[in-house]
């Protein structure tokens, strides 16, 4: 199962990107170069072998500021760049990734039912923020779409963990409203908006 995880919480100075796939994960230098072409600096890269799975972890900062990546458009470009690189060196992974079809390689044999796959809920996470958990069928541009919907409800995203596991996106966002955790009614509004849009991927984002 190919897994791409973008972690904004674990390190205060860098965005952590972790990639896991099967028993081989070559092209470490090539992946780092692809990230540098996006105007990013790979401050550190580590490779960990856990049984049959190799995990590569990159600590990424912006070249222009030396700070971690906050812009959702750039986070999505990082995600797609790494998946594209994975498909380039491991085309056999395309059948297990929603992006296999998007990048014109081999589409997954089994497609997910978006209605069944989509789960959205908000958890308490202290007095100043809430934890928004989203699980849905993966597709290009998904992260940017989610951030736009959250912003349109006037909710702030403080940090995020973006996890792509095969055909499924499993994302977590620490969110707040005017410096406080979301009320139950605001949480329900947010959940309803996200469910409506995510279960209808062909819907115009301005019509939910």
C-alpha positions as CSV (number, residue, x, y, z in Angstrom):
1,X,0.0,0.0,0.0
2,X,1.6,3.3,-1.1
3,X,1.4,5.9,1.7
4,X,2.3,9.6,1.4
5,X,2.0,11.6,4.7
6,X,2.5,15.3,5.1
7,X,2.9,16.3,8.8
8,X,2.6,19.9,9.9
9,X,2.5,19.2,13.7
10,X,5.6,17.2,14.7
11,X,8.3,19.8,13.9
12,X,7.9,23.5,14.6
13,X,10.4,24.6,11.9
14,X,9.8,22.1,9.0
15,X,7.1,20.3,7.1
16,X,7.7,16.6,7.3
17,X,6.8,14.4,4.3
18,X,6.9,10.7,4.8
19,X,6.7,8.1,1.9
20,X,6.2,4.4,2.4
21,X,5.9,1.8,-0.3
22,X,6.5,-2.0,-0.3
23,X,10.1,-3.3,0.1
24,X,11.9,-0.9,-2.2
25,X,12.0,2.9,-2.3
26,X,14.7,4.1,-4.7
27,X,15.3,7.5,-6.3
28,X,15.8,9.4,-3.0
29,X,18.0,12.0,-4.7
30,X,15.6,12.4,-7.6
31,X,12.7,13.0,-5.2
32,X,14.8,15.6,-3.3
33,X,15.6,17.4,-6.6
34,X,11.9,17.4,-7.6
35,X,11.1,19.2,-4.3
36,X,13.9,21.7,-4.8
37,X,12.4,22.6,-8.2
38,X,9.3,23.7,-6.3
39,X,11.5,26.3,-4.4
40,X,11.9,24.0,-1.3
41,X,14.9,23.0,0.7
42,X,15.2,19.4,2.0
43,X,16.9,20.1,5.3
44,X,17.1,16.4,6.2
45,X,16.2,13.1,4.8
46,X,16.0,9.8,6.6
47,X,15.3,6.2,5.5
48,X,13.9,3.6,8.0
49,X,13.4,0.0,7.2
50,X,10.5,-1.5,9.2
51,X,10.2,-5.2,8.1
52,X,9.2,-5.3,4.4
53,X,8.4,-1.6,4.3
54,X,10.9,1.2,3.7
55,X,9.9,4.7,5.0
56,X,11.6,7.8,3.6
57,X,11.1,11.0,5.6
58,X,11.9,14.5,4.3
59,X,12.1,17.6,6.5
60,X,11.2,20.5,4.1
61,X,11.4,24.3,4.4
62,X,10.8,27.1,1.9
63,X,14.0,28.3,0.2
64,X,13.0,32.0,0.3
65,X,12.0,32.1,4.0
66,X,13.7,29.1,5.6
67,X,10.3,28.3,7.3
68,X,7.9,25.4,7.0
69,X,5.3,25.3,4.2
70,X,1.9,26.8,5.2
71,X,0.4,27.5,1.7
72,X,-2.2,24.8,0.9
73,X,-1.6,25.1,-2.8
74,X,2.1,24.4,-2.2
75,X,1.3,21.5,0.1
76,X,-0.9,20.0,-2.7
77,X,2.0,20.5,-5.2
78,X,4.4,18.7,-2.8
79,X,1.9,15.8,-2.5
80,X,1.4,15.5,-6.2
81,X,5.1,15.8,-7.0
82,X,6.0,13.0,-4.6
83,X,3.2,10.7,-5.9
84,X,4.2,11.5,-9.5
85,X,7.8,10.5,-8.6
86,X,6.6,7.3,-7.0
87,X,4.7,6.4,-10.1
88,X,7.7,7.2,-12.3
89,X,10.0,4.8,-10.5
90,X,7.3,2.3,-9.3
91,X,4.6,2.2,-12.1
92,X,3.3,-1.0,-10.5
93,X,2.0,1.2,-7.6
94,X,-0.5,3.0,-10.0
95,X,-3.2,0.4,-9.6
96,X,-3.2,1.2,-5.8
97,X,-3.3,5.0,-6.1
98,X,-6.2,7.2,-7.3
99,X,-3.5,9.3,-9.0
100,X,-2.6,6.4,-11.3
101,X,-5.5,7.3,-13.5
102,X,-5.0,11.1,-13.0
103,X,-1.4,10.9,-14.2
104,X,-2.3,8.8,-17.2
105,X,-0.8,5.5,-16.1
106,X,-2.9,2.5,-15.1
107,X,-6.1,3.3,-13.3
108,X,-7.1,1.3,-10.2
109,X,-9.1,-1.8,-11.0
110,X,-11.5,-1.1,-8.1
111,X,-12.8,2.4,-7.7
112,X,-14.2,3.7,-4.4
113,X,-17.8,4.7,-3.8
114,X,-17.4,8.3,-2.6
115,X,-20.6,8.2,-0.6
116,X,-19.4,5.2,1.4
117,X,-15.8,6.3,1.7
118,X,-16.5,9.9,2.9
119,X,-16.4,10.4,6.7
120,X,-16.2,13.8,8.3
121,X,-16.2,14.6,12.1
122,X,-14.9,17.1,14.6
123,X,-13.4,16.2,17.9
124,X,-12.6,18.3,21.0
125,X,-8.9,19.2,21.3
126,X,-8.7,21.6,24.2
127,X,-10.3,25.0,24.7
128,X,-8.6,26.8,21.9
129,X,-8.9,24.5,18.9
130,X,-10.8,21.5,17.5
131,X,-9.6,18.5,15.5
132,X,-11.3,18.0,12.1
133,X,-10.9,14.5,10.7
134,X,-11.7,13.8,7.0
135,X,-11.6,10.5,5.1
136,X,-12.6,10.4,1.5
137,X,-11.7,9.2,-2.0
138,X,-8.5,10.8,-3.1
139,X,-8.3,13.0,-6.2
140,X,-6.0,15.9,-7.5
141,X,-6.6,19.2,-5.8
142,X,-8.5,17.7,-2.9
143,X,-6.5,19.5,-0.2
144,X,-7.0,22.9,-1.8
145,X,-10.7,22.3,-2.1
146,X,-11.0,21.3,1.6
147,X,-9.1,24.4,2.8
148,X,-11.3,26.6,0.7
149,X,-14.5,25.2,2.2
150,X,-13.1,25.6,5.7
151,X,-12.1,29.2,5.0
152,X,-15.5,30.0,3.5
153,X,-17.1,29.1,6.8
154,X,-14.7,31.6,8.4
155,X,-12.8,28.9,10.3
156,X,-9.0,29.1,10.7
157,X,-6.7,26.1,10.0
158,X,-3.8,26.1,12.4
159,X,-2.0,23.0,11.2
160,X,-2.7,19.9,9.2
161,X,-1.6,16.3,8.7
162,X,-2.2,15.1,5.1
163,X,-2.2,11.3,4.7
164,X,-2.7,9.6,1.3
165,X,-3.1,5.8,1.7
166,X,-3.6,4.2,-1.6
167,X,-7.0,5.3,-3.0
168,X,-8.0,7.1,0.3
169,X,-7.2,10.5,1.6
170,X,-7.1,10.7,5.4
171,X,-6.6,14.3,6.6
172,X,-6.6,15.9,10.0
173,X,-6.8,19.7,10.6
174,X,-6.4,21.6,13.8
175,X,-9.1,24.3,13.5
176,X,-10.4,27.3,15.5
177,X,-12.9,30.1,15.3
178,X,-11.8,33.5,16.6
179,X,-9.1,31.8,18.7
180,X,-11.4,29.2,20.3
181,X,-12.6,25.7,19.7
182,X,-15.6,25.2,17.5
183,X,-19.0,25.2,19.1
184,X,-21.2,22.1,18.4
185,X,-23.4,24.1,16.0
186,X,-20.4,25.5,14.1
187,X,-18.9,22.0,13.9
188,X,-22.1,20.7,12.4
189,X,-22.2,23.5,9.8
190,X,-18.6,22.6,8.8
191,X,-19.2,18.9,8.7
192,X,-22.4,19.4,6.6
193,X,-20.6,21.6,4.1
194,X,-17.7,19.2,3.7
195,X,-19.9,16.1,3.4
196,X,-22.1,17.8,0.8
197,X,-19.1,18.8,-1.4
198,X,-16.9,15.8,-0.9
199,X,-19.6,13.3,-1.8
200,X,-20.3,15.2,-5.0
201,X,-16.9,15.7,-6.6
202,X,-18.5,17.1,-9.8
203,X,-20.2,19.8,-7.9
204,X,-19.0,23.4,-8.4
205,X,-17.2,24.4,-5.2
206,X,-19.2,27.7,-5.0
207,X,-22.6,26.0,-5.0
208,X,-22.5,23.9,-1.8
